[in-house]
Amino acid sequence: MEEIEEKLPKLKNLPDVSAYDKIILIYPLWWSDLPKPVENFLLTTDFEDKIYPIVTHGGGGFGNSIETLKKYADIAEPLEIYSSDIPS
């Protein structure tokens, strides 16, 4: 629903990441992009050059998520994990 309406959900109790040098951001691919809660987290938090993205997907690769991430911060080389490669 958020994706279709391009709405960002309200978030509560966001962590203070200012004390960290690096943030490993792991997220699932939603409709070829970042999940809207993750996008809102990025919008409301100052990450500077701290993000190391890892995306899980079912065949869509990074989709558009890397381009969306770059709107909010400089990022390190991303890593993708295909869902079938995750042990159950």
Jmol script that loads the backbone (N, CA, C; Angstrom):
load data "model"
ATOM      1  N   MET A   1       0.813  -1.191   0.000  1.00  0.00           N
ATOM      2  CA  MET A   1       0.000   0.000   0.000  1.00  0.00           C
ATOM      3  C   MET A   1       0.862   1.262   0.000  1.00  0.00           C
ATOM      4  N   GLU A   2       1.900   1.299   0.872  1.00  0.00           N
ATOM      5  CA  GLU A   2       2.755   2.485   0.915  1.00  0.00           C
ATOM      6  C   GLU A   2       3.445   2.702  -0.421  1.00  0.00           C
ATOM      7  N   GLU A   3       3.849   1.604  -1.056  1.00  0.00           N
ATOM      8  CA  GLU A   3       4.569   1.696  -2.318  1.00  0.00           C
ATOM      9  C   GLU A   3       3.694   2.307  -3.403  1.00  0.00           C
ATOM     10  N   ILE A   4       2.453   1.878  -3.472  1.00  0.00           N
ATOM     11  CA  ILE A   4       1.531   2.380  -4.489  1.00  0.00           C
ATOM     12  C   ILE A   4       1.232   3.855  -4.258  1.00  0.00           C
ATOM     13  N   GLU A   5       0.978   4.228  -3.015  1.00  0.00           N
ATOM     14  CA  GLU A   5       0.628   5.605  -2.694  1.00  0.00           C
ATOM     15  C   GLU A   5       1.847   6.486  -2.443  1.00  0.00           C
ATOM     16  N   GLU A   6       3.046   5.887  -2.493  1.00  0.00           N
ATOM     17  CA  GLU A   6       4.304   6.587  -2.239  1.00  0.00           C
ATOM     18  C   GLU A   6       4.295   7.315  -0.900  1.00  0.00           C
ATOM     19  N   LYS A   7       3.728   6.674   0.111  1.00  0.00           N
ATOM     20  CA  LYS A   7       3.694   7.231   1.457  1.00  0.00           C
ATOM     21  C   LYS A   7       4.796   6.606   2.293  1.00  0.00           C
ATOM     22  N   LEU A   8       5.358   7.401   3.184  1.00  0.00           N
ATOM     23  CA  LEU A   8       6.341   6.891   4.122  1.00  0.00           C
ATOM     24  C   LEU A   8       5.661   6.698   5.471  1.00  0.00           C
ATOM     25  N   PRO A   9       5.750   5.501   6.036  1.00  0.00           N
ATOM     26  CA  PRO A   9       5.085   5.242   7.318  1.00  0.00           C
ATOM     27  C   PRO A   9       5.781   5.983   8.468  1.00  0.00           C
ATOM     28  N   LYS A  10       5.023   6.276   9.512  1.00  0.00           N
ATOM     29  CA  LYS A  10       5.608   6.889  10.705  1.00  0.00           C
ATOM     30  C   LYS A  10       6.421   5.836  11.443  1.00  0.00           C
ATOM     31  N   LEU A  11       7.570   6.257  11.967  1.00  0.00           N
ATOM     32  CA  LEU A  11       8.446   5.352  12.707  1.00  0.00           C
ATOM     33  C   LEU A  11       8.550   5.819  14.152  1.00  0.00           C
ATOM     34  N   LYS A  12       8.712   4.876  15.053  1.00  0.00           N
ATOM     35  CA  LYS A  12       8.840   5.183  16.474  1.00  0.00           C
ATOM     36  C   LYS A  12      10.173   4.662  16.990  1.00  0.00           C
ATOM     37  N   ASN A  13      10.690   5.309  18.019  1.00  0.00           N
ATOM     38  CA  ASN A  13      11.881   4.842  18.738  1.00  0.00           C
ATOM     39  C   ASN A  13      13.074   4.584  17.822  1.00  0.00           C
ATOM     40  N   LEU A  14      13.419   5.557  17.004  1.00  0.00           N
ATOM     41  CA  LEU A  14      14.561   5.395  16.117  1.00  0.00           C
ATOM     42  C   LEU A  14      15.859   5.437  16.913  1.00  0.00           C
ATOM     43  N   PRO A  15      16.808   4.580  16.574  1.00  0.00           N
ATOM     44  CA  PRO A  15      18.081   4.565  17.300  1.00  0.00           C
ATOM     45  C   PRO A  15      18.953   5.754  16.910  1.00  0.00           C
ATOM     46  N   ASP A  16      19.842   6.157  17.816  1.00  0.00           N
ATOM     47  CA  ASP A  16      20.825   7.184  17.535  1.00  0.00           C
ATOM     48  C   ASP A  16      22.052   6.487  16.955  1.00  0.00           C
ATOM     49  N   VAL A  17      22.352   6.714  15.684  1.00  0.00           N
ATOM     50  CA  VAL A  17      23.461   6.036  15.028  1.00  0.00           C
ATOM     51  C   VAL A  17      24.717   6.902  14.957  1.00  0.00           C
ATOM     52  N   SER A  18      24.685   8.065  15.557  1.00  0.00           N
ATOM     53  CA  SER A  18      25.811   8.995  15.437  1.00  0.00           C
ATOM     54  C   SER A  18      27.109   8.457  16.031  1.00  0.00           C
ATOM     55  N   ALA A  19      27.034   7.543  16.973  1.00  0.00           N
ATOM     56  CA  ALA A  19      28.242   7.007  17.612  1.00  0.00           C
ATOM     57  C   ALA A  19      28.913   5.900  16.794  1.00  0.00           C
ATOM     58  N   TYR A  20      28.284   5.474  15.722  1.00  0.00           N
ATOM     59  CA  TYR A  20      28.818   4.365  14.932  1.00  0.00           C
ATOM     60  C   TYR A  20      29.577   4.869  13.703  1.00  0.00           C
ATOM     61  N   ASP A  21      30.686   4.198  13.382  1.00  0.00           N
ATOM     62  CA  ASP A  21      31.461   4.548  12.199  1.00  0.00           C
ATOM     63  C   ASP A  21      30.859   3.946  10.936  1.00  0.00           C
ATOM     64  N   LYS A  22      30.268   2.756  11.070  1.00  0.00           N
ATOM     65  CA  LYS A  22      29.705   2.042   9.936  1.00  0.00           C
ATOM     66  C   LYS A  22      28.354   1.455  10.324  1.00  0.00           C
ATOM     67  N   ILE A  23      27.437   1.474   9.374  1.00  0.00           N
ATOM     68  CA  ILE A  23      26.120   0.879   9.562  1.00  0.00           C
ATOM     69  C   ILE A  23      25.920  -0.167   8.467  1.00  0.00           C
ATOM     70  N   ILE A  24      25.693  -1.413   8.860  1.00  0.00           N
ATOM     71  CA  ILE A  24      25.345  -2.457   7.898  1.00  0.00           C
ATOM     72  C   ILE A  24      23.828  -2.462   7.803  1.00  0.00           C
ATOM     73  N   LEU A  25      23.332  -2.077   6.658  1.00  0.00           N
ATOM     74  CA  LEU A  25      21.893  -1.955   6.432  1.00  0.00           C
ATOM     75  C   LEU A  25      21.432  -3.140   5.593  1.00  0.00           C
ATOM     76  N   ILE A  26      20.680  -4.046   6.218  1.00  0.00           N
ATOM     77  CA  ILE A  26      20.165  -5.230   5.532  1.00  0.00           C
ATOM     78  C   ILE A  26      18.667  -5.041   5.330  1.00  0.00           C
ATOM     79  N   TYR A  27      18.220  -5.200   4.111  1.00  0.00           N
ATOM     80  CA  TYR A  27      16.806  -4.984   3.822  1.00  0.00           C
ATOM     81  C   TYR A  27      16.347  -5.904   2.691  1.00  0.00           C
ATOM     82  N   PRO A  28      15.054  -6.237   2.681  1.00  0.00           N
ATOM     83  CA  PRO A  28      14.507  -7.012   1.561  1.00  0.00           C
ATOM     84  C   PRO A  28      14.124  -6.064   0.428  1.00  0.00           C
ATOM     85  N   LEU A  29      14.173  -6.540  -0.777  1.00  0.00           N
ATOM     86  CA  LEU A  29      13.727  -5.755  -1.923  1.00  0.00           C
ATOM     87  C   LEU A  29      12.206  -5.775  -1.957  1.00  0.00           C
ATOM     88  N   TRP A  30      11.585  -4.605  -2.005  1.00  0.00           N
ATOM     89  CA  TRP A  30      10.122  -4.483  -2.091  1.00  0.00           C
ATOM     90  C   TRP A  30       9.790  -3.850  -3.426  1.00  0.00           C
ATOM     91  N   TRP A  31       9.145  -4.584  -4.286  1.00  0.00           N
ATOM     92  CA  TRP A  31       8.720  -4.059  -5.577  1.00  0.00           C
ATOM     93  C   TRP A  31       9.861  -3.335  -6.273  1.00  0.00           C
ATOM     94  N   SER A  32      11.034  -3.964  -6.276  1.00  0.00           N
ATOM     95  CA  SER A  32      12.246  -3.461  -6.942  1.00  0.00           C
ATOM     96  C   SER A  32      12.849  -2.224  -6.295  1.00  0.00           C
ATOM     97  N   ASP A  33      12.534  -1.968  -5.026  1.00  0.00           N
ATOM     98  CA  ASP A  33      13.084  -0.782  -4.366  1.00  0.00           C
ATOM     99  C   ASP A  33      13.222  -1.017  -2.872  1.00  0.00           C
ATOM    100  N   LEU A  34      13.645   0.032  -2.177  1.00  0.00           N
ATOM    101  CA  LEU A  34      13.738  -0.028  -0.719  1.00  0.00           C
ATOM    102  C   LEU A  34      12.352  -0.148  -0.102  1.00  0.00           C
ATOM    103  N   PRO A  35      12.209  -0.881   0.976  1.00  0.00           N
ATOM    104  CA  PRO A  35      10.940  -0.839   1.708  1.00  0.00           C
ATOM    105  C   PRO A  35      10.713   0.585   2.224  1.00  0.00           C
ATOM    106  N   LYS A  36       9.486   1.037   2.199  1.00  0.00           N
ATOM    107  CA  LYS A  36       9.173   2.408   2.620  1.00  0.00           C
ATOM    108  C   LYS A  36       9.592   2.690   4.062  1.00  0.00           C
ATOM    109  N   PRO A  37       9.468   1.758   5.024  1.00  0.00           N
ATOM    110  CA  PRO A  37       9.969   2.049   6.369  1.00  0.00           C
ATOM    111  C   PRO A  37      11.483   2.307   6.385  1.00  0.00           C
ATOM    112  N   VAL A  38      12.234   1.572   5.578  1.00  0.00           N
ATOM    113  CA  VAL A  38      13.680   1.784   5.502  1.00  0.00           C
ATOM    114  C   VAL A  38      13.975   3.146   4.873  1.00  0.00           C
ATOM    115  N   GLU A  39      13.245   3.501   3.831  1.00  0.00           N
ATOM    116  CA  GLU A  39      13.437   4.801   3.191  1.00  0.00           C
ATOM    117  C   GLU A  39      13.161   5.935   4.177  1.00  0.00           C
ATOM    118  N   ASN A  40      12.119   5.808   4.974  1.00  0.00           N
ATOM    119  CA  ASN A  40      11.827   6.844   5.956  1.00  0.00           C
ATOM    120  C   ASN A  40      12.919   6.910   7.025  1.00  0.00           C
ATOM    121  N   PHE A  41      13.443   5.773   7.447  1.00  0.00           N
ATOM    122  CA  PHE A  41      14.545   5.735   8.401  1.00  0.00           C
ATOM    123  C   PHE A  41      15.749   6.487   7.841  1.00  0.00           C
ATOM    124  N   LEU A  42      16.062   6.274   6.576  1.00  0.00           N
ATOM    125  CA  LEU A  42      17.175   6.978   5.936  1.00  0.00           C
ATOM    126  C   LEU A  42      16.918   8.475   5.839  1.00  0.00           C
ATOM    127  N   LEU A  43      15.695   8.833   5.571  1.00  0.00           N
ATOM    128  CA  LEU A  43      15.315  10.241   5.435  1.00  0.00           C
ATOM    129  C   LEU A  43      15.444  10.992   6.757  1.00  0.00           C
ATOM    130  N   THR A  44      15.177  10.320   7.861  1.00  0.00           N
ATOM    131  CA  THR A  44      15.148  10.989   9.161  1.00  0.00           C
ATOM    132  C   THR A  44      16.432  10.804   9.971  1.00  0.00           C
ATOM    133  N   THR A  45      17.450  10.168   9.399  1.00  0.00           N
ATOM    134  CA  THR A  45      18.692   9.881  10.115  1.00  0.00           C
ATOM    135  C   THR A  45      19.879  10.351   9.291  1.00  0.00           C
ATOM    136  N   ASP A  46      20.874  10.947   9.948  1.00  0.00           N
ATOM    137  CA  ASP A  46      22.078  11.401   9.260  1.00  0.00           C
ATOM    138  C   ASP A  46      23.104  10.275   9.255  1.00  0.00           C
ATOM    139  N   PHE A  47      23.330   9.687   8.096  1.00  0.00           N
ATOM    140  CA  PHE A  47      24.247   8.564   7.983  1.00  0.00           C
ATOM    141  C   PHE A  47      25.627   8.946   7.472  1.00  0.00           C
ATOM    142  N   GLU A  48      25.763  10.116   6.892  1.00  0.00           N
ATOM    143  CA  GLU A  48      27.013  10.541   6.271  1.00  0.00           C
ATOM    144  C   GLU A  48      27.490   9.446   5.314  1.00  0.00           C
ATOM    145  N   ASP A  49      28.694   8.915   5.506  1.00  0.00           N
ATOM    146  CA  ASP A  49      29.234   7.894   4.594  1.00  0.00           C
ATOM    147  C   ASP A  49      29.319   6.544   5.285  1.00  0.00           C
ATOM    148  N   LYS A  50      28.332   6.196   6.061  1.00  0.00           N
ATOM    149  CA  LYS A  50      28.418   5.035   6.938  1.00  0.00           C
ATOM    150  C   LYS A  50      27.731   3.779   6.428  1.00  0.00           C
ATOM    151  N   ILE A  51      26.979   3.829   5.361  1.00  0.00           N
ATOM    152  CA  ILE A  51      26.100   2.724   4.991  1.00  0.00           C
ATOM    153  C   ILE A  51      26.805   1.670   4.139  1.00  0.00           C
ATOM    154  N   TYR A  52      26.665   0.418   4.593  1.00  0.00           N
ATOM    155  CA  TYR A  52      27.119  -0.761   3.862  1.00  0.00           C
ATOM    156  C   TYR A  52      25.869  -1.591   3.574  1.00  0.00           C
ATOM    157  N   PRO A  53      25.285  -1.459   2.384  1.00  0.00           N
ATOM    158  CA  PRO A  53      24.000  -2.102   2.111  1.00  0.00           C
ATOM    159  C   PRO A  53      24.111  -3.579   1.720  1.00  0.00           C
ATOM    160  N   ILE A  54      23.155  -4.349   2.242  1.00  0.00           N
ATOM    161  CA  ILE A  54      22.970  -5.744   1.858  1.00  0.00           C
ATOM    162  C   ILE A  54      21.487  -5.917   1.555  1.00  0.00           C
ATOM    163  N   VAL A  55      21.170  -6.377   0.354  1.00  0.00           N
ATOM    164  CA  VAL A  55      19.775  -6.554  -0.038  1.00  0.00           C
ATOM    165  C   VAL A  55      19.490  -8.040  -0.240  1.00  0.00           C
ATOM    166  N   THR A  56      18.346  -8.495   0.272  1.00  0.00           N
ATOM    167  CA  THR A  56      17.872  -9.849   0.001  1.00  0.00           C
ATOM    168  C   THR A  56      16.756  -9.747  -1.029  1.00  0.00           C
ATOM    169  N   HIS A  57      16.721 -10.717  -1.938  1.00  0.00           N
ATOM    170  CA  HIS A  57      15.726 -10.651  -3.013  1.00  0.00           C
ATOM    171  C   HIS A  57      15.412 -12.043  -3.530  1.00  0.00           C
ATOM    172  N   GLY A  58      14.354 -12.121  -4.298  1.00  0.00           N
ATOM    173  CA  GLY A  58      13.942 -13.392  -4.884  1.00  0.00           C
ATOM    174  C   GLY A  58      14.241 -13.480  -6.357  1.00  0.00           C
ATOM    175  N   GLY A  59      15.106 -12.633  -6.861  1.00  0.00           N
ATOM    176  CA  GLY A  59      15.478 -12.677  -8.268  1.00  0.00           C
ATOM    177  C   GLY A  59      15.593 -11.306  -8.905  1.00  0.00           C
ATOM    178  N   GLY A  60      15.296 -10.259  -8.154  1.00  0.00           N
ATOM    179  CA  GLY A  60      15.320  -8.910  -8.712  1.00  0.00           C
ATOM    180  C   GLY A  60      16.634  -8.177  -8.553  1.00  0.00           C
ATOM    181  N   GLY A  61      17.659  -8.847  -8.031  1.00  0.00           N
ATOM    182  CA  GLY A  61      18.930  -8.165  -7.825  1.00  0.00           C
ATOM    183  C   GLY A  61      18.762  -6.985  -6.877  1.00  0.00           C
ATOM    184  N   PHE A  62      19.427  -5.901  -7.184  1.00  0.00           N
ATOM    185  CA  PHE A  62      19.308  -4.690  -6.359  1.00  0.00           C
ATOM    186  C   PHE A  62      18.067  -3.884  -6.711  1.00  0.00           C
ATOM    187  N   GLY A  63      17.458  -4.194  -7.859  1.00  0.00           N
ATOM    188  CA  GLY A  63      16.329  -3.390  -8.304  1.00  0.00           C
ATOM    189  C   GLY A  63      16.755  -1.929  -8.417  1.00  0.00           C
ATOM    190  N   ASN A  64      15.914  -1.018  -7.947  1.00  0.00           N
ATOM    191  CA  ASN A  64      16.234   0.412  -7.929  1.00  0.00           C
ATOM    192  C   ASN A  64      16.742   0.861  -6.566  1.00  0.00           C
ATOM    193  N   SER A  65      16.929  -0.091  -5.651  1.00  0.00           N
ATOM    194  CA  SER A  65      17.229   0.277  -4.262  1.00  0.00           C
ATOM    195  C   SER A  65      18.546   1.019  -4.091  1.00  0.00           C
ATOM    196  N   ILE A  66      19.546   0.714  -4.893  1.00  0.00           N
ATOM    197  CA  ILE A  66      20.832   1.392  -4.751  1.00  0.00           C
ATOM    198  C   ILE A  66      20.701   2.856  -5.163  1.00  0.00           C
ATOM    199  N   GLU A  67      19.983   3.119  -6.236  1.00  0.00           N
ATOM    200  CA  GLU A  67      19.758   4.508  -6.646  1.00  0.00           C
ATOM    201  C   GLU A  67      18.995   5.272  -5.565  1.00  0.00           C
ATOM    202  N   THR A  68      18.011   4.612  -4.946  1.00  0.00           N
ATOM    203  CA  THR A  68      17.258   5.254  -3.871  1.00  0.00           C
ATOM    204  C   THR A  68      18.163   5.514  -2.671  1.00  0.00           C
ATOM    205  N   LEU A  69      19.008   4.546  -2.301  1.00  0.00           N
ATOM    206  CA  LEU A  69      19.938   4.732  -1.192  1.00  0.00           C
ATOM    207  C   LEU A  69      20.861   5.924  -1.423  1.00  0.00           C
ATOM    208  N   LYS A  70      21.327   6.088  -2.641  1.00  0.00           N
ATOM    209  CA  LYS A  70      22.255   7.174  -2.956  1.00  0.00           C
ATOM    210  C   LYS A  70      21.624   8.559  -2.811  1.00  0.00           C
ATOM    211  N   LYS A  71      20.304   8.632  -2.749  1.00  0.00           N
ATOM    212  CA  LYS A  71      19.632   9.915  -2.486  1.00  0.00           C
ATOM    213  C   LYS A  71      19.901  10.391  -1.060  1.00  0.00           C
ATOM    214  N   TYR A  72      20.193   9.440  -0.166  1.00  0.00           N
ATOM    215  CA  TYR A  72      20.304   9.741   1.259  1.00  0.00           C
ATOM    216  C   TYR A  72      21.730   9.722   1.794  1.00  0.00           C
ATOM    217  N   ALA A  73      22.638   9.010   1.138  1.00  0.00           N
ATOM    218  CA  ALA A  73      24.009   8.907   1.647  1.00  0.00           C
ATOM    219  C   ALA A  73      24.919   8.295   0.594  1.00  0.00           C
ATOM    220  N   ASP A  74      26.217   8.545   0.760  1.00  0.00           N
ATOM    221  CA  ASP A  74      27.189   7.796  -0.025  1.00  0.00           C
ATOM    222  C   ASP A  74      27.238   6.401   0.576  1.00  0.00           C
ATOM    223  N   ILE A  75      27.340   5.407  -0.272  1.00  0.00           N
ATOM    224  CA  ILE A  75      27.302   4.032   0.230  1.00  0.00           C
ATOM    225  C   ILE A  75      28.545   3.267  -0.204  1.00  0.00           C
ATOM    226  N   ALA A  76      28.853   2.213   0.539  1.00  0.00           N
ATOM    227  CA  ALA A  76      29.935   1.307   0.171  1.00  0.00           C
ATOM    228  C   ALA A  76      29.433   0.353  -0.911  1.00  0.00           C
ATOM    229  N   GLU A  77      30.319  -0.473  -1.415  1.00  0.00           N
ATOM    230  CA  GLU A  77      29.941  -1.469  -2.420  1.00  0.00           C
ATOM    231  C   GLU A  77      28.836  -2.362  -1.867  1.00  0.00           C
ATOM    232  N   PRO A  78      27.678  -2.424  -2.525  1.00  0.00           N
ATOM    233  CA  PRO A  78      26.569  -3.231  -2.007  1.00  0.00           C
ATOM    234  C   PRO A  78      26.769  -4.727  -2.223  1.00  0.00           C
ATOM    235  N   LEU A  79      26.075  -5.502  -1.423  1.00  0.00           N
ATOM    236  CA  LEU A  79      26.084  -6.960  -1.513  1.00  0.00           C
ATOM    237  C   LEU A  79      24.647  -7.420  -1.677  1.00  0.00           C
ATOM    238  N   GLU A  80      24.416  -8.388  -2.563  1.00  0.00           N
ATOM    239  CA  GLU A  80      23.078  -8.937  -2.736  1.00  0.00           C
ATOM    240  C   GLU A  80      23.059 -10.407  -2.330  1.00  0.00           C
ATOM    241  N   ILE A  81      21.952 -10.810  -1.745  1.00  0.00           N
ATOM    242  CA  ILE A  81      21.773 -12.207  -1.326  1.00  0.00           C
ATOM    243  C   ILE A  81      20.475 -12.713  -1.922  1.00  0.00           C
ATOM    244  N   TYR A  82      20.586 -13.731  -2.763  1.00  0.00           N
ATOM    245  CA  TYR A  82      19.404 -14.350  -3.360  1.00  0.00           C
ATOM    246  C   TYR A  82      18.699 -15.181  -2.281  1.00  0.00           C
ATOM    247  N   SER A  83      17.386 -15.111  -2.215  1.00  0.00           N
ATOM    248  CA  SER A  83      16.627 -15.757  -1.149  1.00  0.00           C
ATOM    249  C   SER A  83      16.875 -17.269  -1.050  1.00  0.00           C
ATOM    250  N   SER A  84      17.086 -17.931  -2.159  1.00  0.00           N
ATOM    251  CA  SER A  84      17.335 -19.377  -2.131  1.00  0.00           C
ATOM    252  C   SER A  84      18.699 -19.729  -1.538  1.00  0.00           C
ATOM    253  N   ASP A  85      19.582 -18.742  -1.448  1.00  0.00           N
ATOM    254  CA  ASP A  85      20.907 -18.971  -0.876  1.00  0.00           C
ATOM    255  C   ASP A  85      20.900 -18.884   0.655  1.00  0.00           C
ATOM    256  N   ILE A  86      19.785 -18.470   1.242  1.00  0.00           N
ATOM    257  CA  ILE A  86      19.690 -18.351   2.691  1.00  0.00           C
ATOM    258  C   ILE A  86      19.223 -19.696   3.247  1.00  0.00           C
ATOM    259  N   PRO A  87      20.015 -20.307   4.124  1.00  0.00           N
ATOM    260  CA  PRO A  87      19.595 -21.603   4.663  1.00  0.00           C
ATOM    261  C   PRO A  87      18.333 -21.475   5.523  1.00  0.00           C
ATOM    262  N   SER A  88      17.494 -22.478   5.462  1.00  0.00           N
ATOM    263  CA  SER A  88      16.249 -22.423   6.247  1.00  0.00           C
ATOM    264  C   SER A  88      16.435 -23.056   7.619  1.00  0.00           C
TER     265      SER A  88
END
end "model"
wireframe off; spacefill off
backbone 0.3
color backbone group
